[in-house]
Amino acid sequence: MGALPKQRRTRAKQGLVRQHDRVKEPAIMTCPQCRQYKRQHHICPHCGYYAGRQVVEIKTRQRRSDDE
């Protein structure tokens, strides 16, 4: 037989035990270069900057012209 709890947890204590299992919102900030939202300590997906310097070259999507 496996391990069993010695006593039953009440509903109030049960919430305290599961307190750390909740879903947390990601830390979001604005990029100082392009003013778009980005996650903290991550490269900006819009401009490719991190810590004041460009780390990744972001390719812009080319629109198809209507005459083609």
PyRosetta script that sets phi, psi and omega in degrees:
from pyrosetta import init, pose_from_sequence

init()
pose = pose_from_sequence("MGALPKQRRTRAKQGLVRQHDRVKEPAIMTCPQCRQYKRQHHICPHCGYYAGRQVVEIKTRQRRSDDE")
pose.set_psi(1, 140.8)
pose.set_omega(1, -176.9)
pose.set_phi(2, -80.0)
pose.set_psi(2, -177.8)
pose.set_omega(2, 179.9)
pose.set_phi(3, -71.5)
pose.set_psi(3, 137.0)
pose.set_omega(3, 179.7)
pose.set_phi(4, -124.9)
pose.set_psi(4, 148.1)
pose.set_omega(4, 178.2)
pose.set_phi(5, -68.3)
pose.set_psi(5, 146.2)
pose.set_omega(5, -179.0)
pose.set_phi(6, -69.4)
pose.set_psi(6, -40.4)
pose.set_omega(6, -179.2)
pose.set_phi(7, -138.0)
pose.set_psi(7, 159.9)
pose.set_omega(7, 179.4)
pose.set_phi(8, -76.1)
pose.set_psi(8, 139.6)
pose.set_omega(8, 176.2)
pose.set_phi(9, -84.3)
pose.set_psi(9, 135.2)
pose.set_omega(9, 176.8)
pose.set_phi(10, -74.9)
pose.set_psi(10, 165.9)
pose.set_omega(10, -178.9)
pose.set_phi(11, -62.8)
pose.set_psi(11, -36.2)
pose.set_omega(11, 180.0)
pose.set_phi(12, -67.1)
pose.set_psi(12, -44.0)
pose.set_omega(12, 179.8)
pose.set_phi(13, -72.4)
pose.set_psi(13, -29.0)
pose.set_omega(13, 179.6)
pose.set_phi(14, -62.5)
pose.set_psi(14, -38.7)
pose.set_omega(14, 177.3)
pose.set_phi(15, -66.1)
pose.set_psi(15, -35.9)
pose.set_omega(15, 178.6)
pose.set_phi(16, -69.0)
pose.set_psi(16, -34.4)
pose.set_omega(16, 179.5)
pose.set_phi(17, -69.3)
pose.set_psi(17, -39.3)
pose.set_omega(17, -177.2)
pose.set_phi(18, -89.7)
pose.set_psi(18, 9.2)
pose.set_omega(18, -174.6)
pose.set_phi(19, -59.4)
pose.set_psi(19, -36.9)
pose.set_omega(19, -176.3)
pose.set_phi(20, -82.9)
pose.set_psi(20, -3.7)
pose.set_omega(20, -178.4)
pose.set_phi(21, -89.5)
pose.set_psi(21, 0.7)
pose.set_omega(21, -176.8)
pose.set_phi(22, -71.5)
pose.set_psi(22, 160.2)
pose.set_omega(22, 178.3)
pose.set_phi(23, -82.3)
pose.set_psi(23, 126.7)
pose.set_omega(23, -178.3)
pose.set_phi(24, -100.5)
pose.set_psi(24, 144.5)
pose.set_omega(24, 176.5)
pose.set_phi(25, -75.8)
pose.set_psi(25, 142.2)
pose.set_omega(25, 177.6)
pose.set_phi(26, -68.9)
pose.set_psi(26, 148.0)
pose.set_omega(26, 178.4)
pose.set_phi(27, -74.3)
pose.set_psi(27, 117.3)
pose.set_omega(27, -175.8)
pose.set_phi(28, -118.4)
pose.set_psi(28, 140.4)
pose.set_omega(28, 177.4)
pose.set_phi(29, -139.2)
pose.set_psi(29, 172.7)
pose.set_omega(29, 175.7)
pose.set_phi(30, -96.0)
pose.set_psi(30, 142.3)
pose.set_omega(30, 179.1)
pose.set_phi(31, -72.3)
pose.set_psi(31, 131.4)
pose.set_omega(31, 179.6)
pose.set_phi(32, -69.4)
pose.set_psi(32, -17.8)
pose.set_omega(32, -179.3)
pose.set_phi(33, -85.8)
pose.set_psi(33, -52.7)
pose.set_omega(33, -172.8)
pose.set_phi(34, -111.9)
pose.set_psi(34, -2.4)
pose.set_omega(34, 177.6)
pose.set_phi(35, 63.5)
pose.set_psi(35, 21.4)
pose.set_omega(35, 175.0)
pose.set_phi(36, -94.1)
pose.set_psi(36, 159.5)
pose.set_omega(36, 178.9)
pose.set_phi(37, -75.4)
pose.set_psi(37, 140.7)
pose.set_omega(37, 176.9)
pose.set_phi(38, -149.8)
pose.set_psi(38, 162.0)
pose.set_omega(38, 177.1)
pose.set_phi(39, -78.0)
pose.set_psi(39, 147.6)
pose.set_omega(39, -179.7)
pose.set_phi(40, -66.8)
pose.set_psi(40, 144.0)
pose.set_omega(40, 177.9)
pose.set_phi(41, 62.2)
pose.set_psi(41, 27.6)
pose.set_omega(41, 175.9)
pose.set_phi(42, -128.7)
pose.set_psi(42, 156.8)
pose.set_omega(42, 175.8)
pose.set_phi(43, -68.9)
pose.set_psi(43, 140.4)
pose.set_omega(43, 178.8)
pose.set_phi(44, -68.2)
pose.set_psi(44, 124.2)
pose.set_omega(44, -179.0)
pose.set_phi(45, -73.2)
pose.set_psi(45, -12.5)
pose.set_omega(45, -177.7)
pose.set_phi(46, -90.6)
pose.set_psi(46, -42.0)
pose.set_omega(46, -176.5)
pose.set_phi(47, -117.1)
pose.set_psi(47, -17.1)
pose.set_omega(47, 177.4)
pose.set_phi(48, 84.9)
pose.set_psi(48, 11.8)
pose.set_omega(48, -179.0)
pose.set_phi(49, -91.6)
pose.set_psi(49, 149.7)
pose.set_omega(49, 172.9)
pose.set_phi(50, -150.0)
pose.set_psi(50, 128.0)
pose.set_omega(50, 178.1)
pose.set_phi(51, 57.2)
pose.set_psi(51, 38.7)
pose.set_omega(51, 174.5)
pose.set_phi(52, 81.7)
pose.set_psi(52, 5.3)
pose.set_omega(52, 177.8)
pose.set_phi(53, -136.5)
pose.set_psi(53, 152.1)
pose.set_omega(53, -177.8)
pose.set_phi(54, -80.2)
pose.set_psi(54, 123.1)
pose.set_omega(54, -177.0)
pose.set_phi(55, -103.9)
pose.set_psi(55, -38.8)
pose.set_omega(55, -176.6)
pose.set_phi(56, -126.4)
pose.set_psi(56, 136.9)
pose.set_omega(56, 175.2)
pose.set_phi(57, -84.3)
pose.set_psi(57, 119.3)
pose.set_omega(57, -178.7)
pose.set_phi(58, -92.5)
pose.set_psi(58, 125.3)
pose.set_omega(58, 178.6)
pose.set_phi(59, -84.1)
pose.set_psi(59, 134.2)
pose.set_omega(59, 177.0)
pose.set_phi(60, -88.3)
pose.set_psi(60, 142.5)
pose.set_omega(60, -178.8)
pose.set_phi(61, -76.7)
pose.set_psi(61, 128.6)
pose.set_omega(61, 179.7)
pose.set_phi(62, -84.4)
pose.set_psi(62, 130.8)
pose.set_omega(62, 175.9)
pose.set_phi(63, -87.3)
pose.set_psi(63, 140.1)
pose.set_omega(63, 176.3)
pose.set_phi(64, -78.4)
pose.set_psi(64, 133.4)
pose.set_omega(64, 177.3)
pose.set_phi(65, -77.3)
pose.set_psi(65, 154.8)
pose.set_omega(65, -175.1)
pose.set_phi(66, -73.8)
pose.set_psi(66, -20.4)
pose.set_omega(66, -175.6)
pose.set_phi(67, -81.4)
pose.set_psi(67, -3.9)
pose.set_omega(67, -179.5)
pose.set_phi(68, -82.9)
pose.dump_pdb("model.pdb")
